[in-house]
Amino acid sequence: MSRSKKPKPTPLRGTFVLDSEGLSKAVAHDDAVVDLLATAHRHGIPVVISSATLVEATHPKISRKALDWRLSMLSIEPVTEQVAQDATELLTGAGKHGHSHAIDAMVCATAVASPKPVRVLTSDPDDITDLAGDHVSVIPV
């Protein structure tokens, strides 16, 4: 009697990127988001945010202690000139412009430049998909 070999599960890889709502839910200990981040951590998957996300998510009612604790587990990527140029190209490609889409474009530019596959935790799945297309997978939060 021969034993059939079970295929080994494919290890998770790539990058998780949080938009401002993803970060806010992580700071607020939202169960679904915390579970996703724990999975990423267990598999050594980096979780990143754009520095623009930090600016967008910070407000007077957020717990600074909880925010700082969560940030200690994330990589904060700067909005460099190259990221700004890439964000501009994404906006143009999607036919969007203006401040209402600028931060999403910077998040997407950060995501597109990250190790693949990239999963973006976002409250704006349509905007992220419009901007980043098939370069990222969207996880609605």
C-alpha positions in Angstrom: 0.0 0.0 0.0 1.6 3.3 -1.1 1.1 6.5 0.7 0.2 9.5 -1.4 2.3 12.5 -0.6 0.4 15.6 0.4 1.6 18.7 -1.4 3.5 21.1 0.8 1.6 24.3 1.4 3.0 27.2 -0.5 4.6 29.6 2.0 3.2 33.0 2.2 5.4 35.7 0.9 5.3 39.3 -0.4 4.2 42.4 1.4 1.1 43.7 3.2 0.4 47.4 2.8 -2.0 49.3 5.0 -4.0 52.4 4.0 -5.2 54.8 6.7 -8.3 52.7 7.6 -6.1 49.5 7.7 -3.8 51.3 10.1 -6.6 52.7 12.1 -8.2 49.3 12.5 -4.9 47.8 13.5 -4.5 50.5 16.2 -8.0 49.9 17.4 -7.3 46.1 17.6 -9.9 45.1 15.0 -10.0 41.3 15.1 -9.8 40.7 11.4 -7.0 43.1 10.8 -5.0 41.9 13.8 -5.4 38.3 12.6 -4.1 39.2 9.2 -1.1 41.1 10.7 -0.4 38.1 13.0 -0.4 35.8 10.0 2.0 38.2 8.2 4.3 38.3 11.2 4.3 34.5 11.6 5.4 34.1 7.9 8.0 36.9 8.0 5.9 39.0 5.6 6.7 42.7 6.0 3.8 45.1 6.8 4.4 48.6 5.5 2.7 51.9 5.4 3.4 55.0 3.4 4.5 58.0 5.6 1.5 59.7 4.1 -0.7 57.1 5.7 0.7 58.0 9.1 -0.3 61.6 8.5 -3.8 60.7 7.3 -4.5 58.3 10.1 -3.4 60.5 13.0 -6.1 62.5 14.7 -6.8 63.9 18.2 -8.9 60.9 19.3 -6.4 58.2 18.3 -4.5 56.6 21.2 -1.0 57.7 20.7 0.3 54.9 22.9 -1.6 52.3 20.8 -0.4 54.0 17.5 3.2 54.0 18.6 3.0 50.4 19.7 1.5 49.3 16.3 4.0 51.5 14.4 6.9 49.7 16.1 5.8 46.6 14.2 5.5 48.2 10.8 7.9 49.6 8.2 7.1 53.2 7.4 8.2 54.0 3.8 9.0 57.6 2.9 7.3 59.5 0.1 10.4 60.1 -1.9 10.6 62.0 -5.2 10.4 58.6 -7.0 7.3 57.6 -5.1 5.7 61.0 -5.9 6.6 60.5 -9.6 5.2 57.0 -9.6 2.0 58.2 -7.8 1.6 60.9 -10.4 1.8 58.2 -13.2 -0.8 56.0 -11.4 -3.1 59.0 -11.1 -2.7 59.8 -14.7 -3.2 56.2 -15.8 -6.4 56.0 -13.8 -7.7 59.3 -15.1 -7.8 60.8 -11.6 -6.3 63.9 -10.1 -6.4 66.2 -7.0 -6.0 65.9 -3.3 -8.9 63.5 -2.8 -6.9 60.7 -4.6 -3.3 61.8 -3.8 -2.8 59.8 -0.7 -4.3 56.7 -2.2 -1.9 57.2 -5.1 1.1 57.4 -2.8 -0.1 54.3 -1.0 -0.4 52.5 -4.3 3.0 53.7 -5.5 4.5 52.3 -2.3 2.7 49.1 -2.8 3.7 48.7 -6.4 7.4 49.2 -5.4 7.1 46.5 -2.7 8.1 42.8 -3.0 5.4 40.8 -4.7 2.8 39.6 -4.2 1.4 42.7 -2.5 -1.8 42.8 -0.5 -3.4 46.1 0.4 -5.7 46.3 3.4 -8.0 49.2 2.5 -11.4 50.7 3.0 -11.2 52.0 -0.6 -11.0 48.8 -2.7 -12.3 50.5 -5.9 -9.9 53.4 -5.7 -6.9 51.2 -4.9 -7.9 48.8 -7.8 -8.3 51.8 -10.2 -4.9 53.1 -9.3 -2.8 49.9 -8.9 -4.7 47.6 -11.2 -3.4 44.0 -11.1 -0.1 45.0 -9.4 -1.8 44.4 -6.0 -4.5 42.3 -4.4 -7.0 44.2 -2.3 -8.3 43.0 1.1 -11.3 45.2 2.1 -11.3 46.2 5.7 
